[in-house]
Structure formats: structure tokens, C-alpha cells
Amino acid sequence: MYKSFYSRRIVLNLLLSAFVITLLMGFIPGNSIYARAASYSISEANGTLLSCNGTEVFADADPSTYVTTLTANNPVLVTGLTSNGYWRVDIGGTPFYISQQALSMQPNTTAYKLTSMDAKAALVMNLSNGKPLYSQGATDRLEPASTTKMMTALLTIEAIESGQIALETPVMVSAESIKGMPSDASHVTPRIQTGEVFNVDQLLTAMMVSSDCHSCNVLAELVAGSVPNFVAMMNARAAQLGCVDTNFTNPSGYPDKKMYTNAYSLYLIAANGIQHPLFNKYFNVTKAVLPATNLCPTVRVLENTDSLINPASGYYNPYVIGGKTGTANRAGQCLVCVAKQNEKSVISVVLGAKNRTMFDGSTVSMRYYETNRLINMGFQNYYL
């Protein structure tokens, strides 16, 4: 059954690809994920497992020897197990290697990618010199979702630094500022309402910790007189920072097909933002409380959705010092993150990631998983 599944043409393609890769082993593109071949031992094994969605085939137990990618649910004959985490498999009588995280007994599962990131775009930058340490689709036009709020925070903080407003400045929520805002744009409970009074500090907290969209509009109106005026400021500031192919249409990142940017531009915004101490104050808060207001007699508890800064999360990374999430149907899962290890500082950006059901049946949020991979890669390659 196995041999009949793989046509002779596929086998020939695999053999040819392996030969070509052998010739080109000395050349590795700058945006590839690779590792030097490690010494390993092989234990004999015998069985058939299913390929996951995205299963990568290698000529050796090393991701730099990539040959091809299989579609999901193909039966694969396993002949051995390497000590460095690969299956040795037989394809048409020829030995190849597949990561242990890419074959499964369960159908319709997903493989961890070893040669790329499981996202529409991924980027990690050396913050000290602006050098890209890994880049995948970094200038592809994508929707930013709530990572947009970094720009809104930056402009608000610059208004504070210029003396235009202060953290203690009281702000009454106008009907115009939240007019037409959908209910799912509110991420505080109870939602912010017309006539309610906050100060700037509380609005920045709601915006950056719980990613509340209503707070963005209230701040935009305060800083620029109206939301449209503020959006114009956002785009002008983005151009000043060197952002490319970027167009903001609202202060919150609420889904809009006309709003777009890219991973590189979000890196520029974050890199500028963290130069402001006040920006960092709101960039890594896991939990916060909004006090009672004139229209809300109880406190509002806010929780950050960024699992990398939550010590109770399986994705927790102690080197992460700040970040901003974003999630929407078209945009997917997004995350901009700043990490520091001793003298090494990196900024990572992941756009268009998803939740995946993996080979072992677990569900993985790829924006967090891939961000941790990017951070580790950034630290490892920091001086290259």
C-alpha cells in the first residue's frame, strides 16, 4: 500500500532533490533556518505513521538538507529513530529523515516547521545595530490588528512629553469618539461609555494591557481633536520613522481592508517606542485595575493576552520585556515582542499566525511558539 501511494515520479523527484541539495550544501540563504549537522546514533524501528500537514523531508537528520514537503495523511514507512530527534524513513527504497514532530498516528494534524516559521511573516532584528537576524515576508502587506495600538501609544506619549497633555489629564468620553464602535471592540468590562471620565494614564493602561479599542479613540480625540485627524498623524509619523507600504485607518487596528503594514514597519514603530521610558511602562504589564469612575461604581480588572510575559503560561519567556498582541480573522494572530538577554536586545514580529493541532494532539498558538523560536535564534545569531 505504501509503495503504491508514492508514484515513481515522486520518488525520482525526491532523489533528484537530494542530489541537488548535496551539491548546494555550501550555500544557505540568509533567511533560512538551519543547523550544522550533528553527530547522532540510530535505533532501528519498524512501522508506518501518517505525515502531518507540512511534514518536511530531509536528506539527513539536519534541517539544512531539506528535500520536499509532504501533504497531510500520507502513510510513511519508518525504519529508524535518531538520537537528535528525527525518524529515518524509507521512500521508494531510499532513506530520508523526518522530524519526530512531523509524523503522527492522528490524522489531520500539523507539523512543526523546521525550515521556516509557521506564520505569514516573521522577523527578528538586532536592536543595537538594526540588523535582521531572520526575515520571512518582512515587507509583505498584511493587516496589523491590534499591534496598531503601538503607534497610538507612541503618539500619545509624545504628546505627554511635549507638555500638550499629562498622565493626570481628565478626559470625558464623547459620544463621537466611540460612535459606531462594535461591541467586540471593547475589551474592558463593563465597556467604556459616553460621559465616563478617565485620565490619560487609565486610558493608556486599558489600551495596552487589555487592548481596548474604545480607549484608542478617546485618546485620539484628545490628542488630535478628532479620530480622522489622529489617523493622519499616525500615517505622517509612520513615514517619518521609515515605515514602508503602511496605511493606518483607525487608532486601534480594528479590522479594515484598507489598513495595512508589514513586519519591518512594526519593528520600526516598536524600536522607536521603547526609547521612551513611559512607553515601556505600559508595554509589559500582565494585569492592571481601572478604578471606579463616575459611571462605573466597581473596579475593572484588566489582563494582558500576551502569554510570553505571563509566568503561569507554558509559553512564558523570562527574557521578554514587552510586547503587543493582535488578533483578527483576516490578520490572524500577531505579536510584536522585545526581549533582552544580558547585553543582547532583539525585537521580533510575527504576523498571520494561527492555532494548530499538533502531531501529539496538543493545540499550539503559533504566534507564541514561533516568537520564542525567533528570540532564541536572535540571541544565538546576535554576533553573526
N, C-alpha and C positions, 0 to 999 in steps of 0.2 A: 504493500500500500504506500509505504514511504517513497520508494523509488519511482513508482508510477506518478506520484504527486509532483515530483520535480522533473520537468522535461529536460531533454538533453541540452536544449538551448540555454536553459538557466544554469546548468552545470558548467557548460562551456564559458558562459559569461563570468561565473564565479572564478574559474581557473584563470581566465584572461585578466580579470581584475586583480587577482592575487599576484600575477606575474608583473603587471604594471606597477603595482604598489611596491613590489620588491625593488624595481628599478628606481623608484622615486622616493625611497625611504629617507634620502638626504634632504628632501625638500618638504617643509611643513609650513603651511600658510600661517601668517601672524594671527589670524582669528580662529585657529583650530585649537581644540583641547587635546592635549597629547601627554604621554608619559613615556619615559625611557623604558625599554623592555627590561623587565625584572626577571631574575632567575626564579624558577618555580619547579615544583615537582608535580607529577600527575598520578592520581589514583584511578585505577580502572573502574569504569561504571558501564551500565548497560540498561537502556530504557528509552522511551520516547516521551518527549514533552512538547507542549504547544508553544509556538512563537507568540510573543506579545505584540501589541501594536507598536511598531518602531524598533523591533529587535534588530540589532546591528551585528553583522558577521565580520570577523576579523581573521587575517591570515595567521596571526599569532595571538597569544594572550596579552595583548597590548593594544590600546585604542588607536595608536598611530598607524596600525596596519589595517585600517578599515577597508572592507571589500564591498559590501552592499547592505541594504536594509530589507528585512522581510516584512510582509504584511502579517496581520494577526491570524492566529489559529492555524498556522501550518504545523503539521507534525514534524518534529526534528529528532533524529536519532542521536542519542547521547552515548559517547563511548568512554568518557573520562571526566575527571574533576581536577582542576588545577589548584595549587595551593594559594594562588593570588586572585581567586575569585571568578574563574571562568569555567564554562563547560567546554570540553573538547567534543566536537560533533562530527558526524560523518555526512557529507553531502556528495552523493554520487561517487562514493569511494575515495573522496579526498578529505583529509582532516582540516577543519576550520575551528574557530573559537568564538564563543558567545558568552557574554556576561551572565553570571548566575541570576542577575536581576532582570533577565530578558527572556527567560523560559519559565513556563508555568504549567501546572495541572489544571488551572482555571481558565476557561475561555474568556475572550473579550476583556483582557487586562492590558496594561500599558507597561512598556519597558522604560527603565531609566536610560536616558541618552548619555553616552559617553563621549561622543564626538561633537556635541553641540548642546545648547541649552533648550529646555522644553518651554519655549516662550516665543512670541512674535519678534521680540527684540530684547537684547541683553547687553549690558555694558558695565565694565568696571574700570575706573580711572585712578591713576596715581594722583592723589590730591596735591602733592608737593610740586610736581612738575607738569601736570596736565597730560601725562602720557597714558594712552589707552593700554590696558593690560589684557583685556579681552573685549572684542567687539563683534556683535552679531545683529545686523539690521539696525545699527545705531542711528541712522538717518532716515529710516523708513517712516513714512507718515502714518501716525496712529493716534487714536483718541487717548487723552491723558487721564480721564476720570478725575478722581479727587486729588491726584498729585498736583493738579492745577492750584490747589489751595496754598502751595508753597509760594507762588507768585503773589497771591493776595496777602499772605502773611508778610512777605518781604516789603511790599508797598506800604502796608500799614505801619510796619516797624520803621521804615524810612520816614514816614510822616511823623512818628513819635520823636525820632532822633532830630528832625528838623524843627521841632517845637510846635508843629501845627496842631497836634493833639497830644494827650498824655494817657498813660495807662488808667488813670483815675477818671478820665473824662466820661461823664454820664451820657448815655445815648438812649433815646426813646425810639423804639421800633415803629417805623412809619408803615402805614398801610401800603404805600407804594413800593417800599423796599422788599416786601415779601409777597407782593401781589402775584398771583398765578403760580406760586411755588408748589409743586406737587407734595403730597403728604409723605412720600418716601424720600423726600429731600431733607426731612427733619430727622436728626439723629440724637435729639435730646427729648426726654420725656418728663413732664408734658412739653409739647413743642413750643417754641418761641412764638409769641402772639403780639399783635398790634397793640401799641400802648405800653408794652412792658419796658422797663428801664434796666439797662445793664451798664457796666463800664467797659472800657476797651479791653482791659485785661480778661474779663469774663468772656467776652465775645471771641477773643483770640484763643482762649482755652477751649471753648466749645468747638471752634472751627478746627483746631489742630489735634485735639485729643479724640473727640468723638466724630470728627469730620462733618459737622453740622453745616448744611448749605445755607440755611436762613441767616446764620451769623455772618457769612461771607457778604451777603447782600447788604446787611445793616452796616457793616464796616465799609463797604464800597461807597455807600451813600454818604457816610460820614466823611471819608477822605476826599472824595471827588465830587460830591454834590448830587450825583446820580449814578446808578449802575452802568448805564452806557458810557458815561464819562470815565468811570473807573476802568472799564474794559479797554477803552482807548489808551489809558495809561499802562495797562498790562502789556499791550502789544508794543507800545513805544519802549517800555523798559526791556522787554524781551529782545528787541532789536539792538538796544544798547549793549546788552550782555553778549551779543553774538549768536543768539538763538537763530536757527535756520528753519525754514518751512514750518513756521509756527503761527497759529491764529487762535487766539482766545476769544470766546463769545460770551462767556459769563465768568463770574469770580469764583465759582465753586467747582467747576468741572462736571456739572450735571450734564448728562448725555446730550450731545448736539452734533449732528453730522458735519456741521461747518466748523467745528472746533477740532484742531489737530496740532500735534507737535511730534517730537521724536525723543529717543532716549538721550541723545547727545545734548539737546537743548535743555532737558530736565536736569541733566548733570550740571550744566552751567548755572541754572537757577539755584540749585541746591548748594553748589560751591560758593556762590555769592552770598546766599542766605546765611550760611554758617559762619561767615565772617562777622556777623552781627551777634553779640552776646545775647541780646533779647530774643532773637530768632531761636537760638538754641534752648532757651528757657521753655519753649513750647514744643520742641522737636523730639523730646524723648520722655514725655510724661505718660505713664501707664494708666493712672487713674487720677481723677480730679472731682471736685464738688463745686457746683454752682450754688451760691447761697439763695435763700428765699428772696423773691422780688415783690414789687408792688402788686403783681397779678398772679404770683405763684407762691403760696404760703409754705411750701416744702422745698427742701434742697433737691437738686438734681444731681445724680451720680453719673459721672462720665467715665467710660472705659475705652482705652485705645485698642483698635483692632490689629495693631502690629504685633504679631506673635514673637518677633525676634527680640523685643525688649521686655517680654513677659517671662519672668523666671519660672513660672509654672508650666510654660509651654514646651512641648517637645522640640520646637524649632528655636528655642532661646539661644541667643548668641551673646556671650558676655562682652564681646568686643564692639558691639553695635552701640553707638552713642546717639543715634537719632534716625528718624525716618518718617515717611508719609506713604500711607496706603491709598489705593484707589480701586474701585470695583464697579463695573457696569457690564451690561450684556454684550455690547459690541467691543468695548475696551478690554474686557476680560479682567484678570487680576493684575494689578500694577503695584510696584513698590520701588520707592527711591530710598536709599539707605546710606548712612555714613558709619564707617567702622574705623577703629583705631587700635593698633597693637604696638605698644611702645612708641617708636618714632615713625611707624608706618601708618598712614591715613589713606583710606580709599573711599570712593563713592561708587555705589552700584545702582543700576537701574534695570528693572525687569518690567516689560510691558506685554500684555496679551497672554498671560499665563492662565492655567486652568487647574481645577481639581482633577486628579487622576486616580482611578482604581488600579493599584499596582499588582505585580506578579504574585504577591502573597496575600492579596485580598484587602490590604490596607488602603485607605484614602489619603492621598498626599496633596497638600496645597503647594503647587509647583513654584509660586512666587516666593515662598519662604525657603523651600528646598533649594531652588536654583540661586537665590540670593546668597545663601550660605556657601554654595559652591563658588560663586563669584568672589565672595570675600576671601575665602581660603586661597583661591587662585591668585587674587590680588596680592595677598601677603607673601605667597610663595614666589611670585614673579616680580616683586616690588623693585628689585635692583637690576633686573634684566634689561 
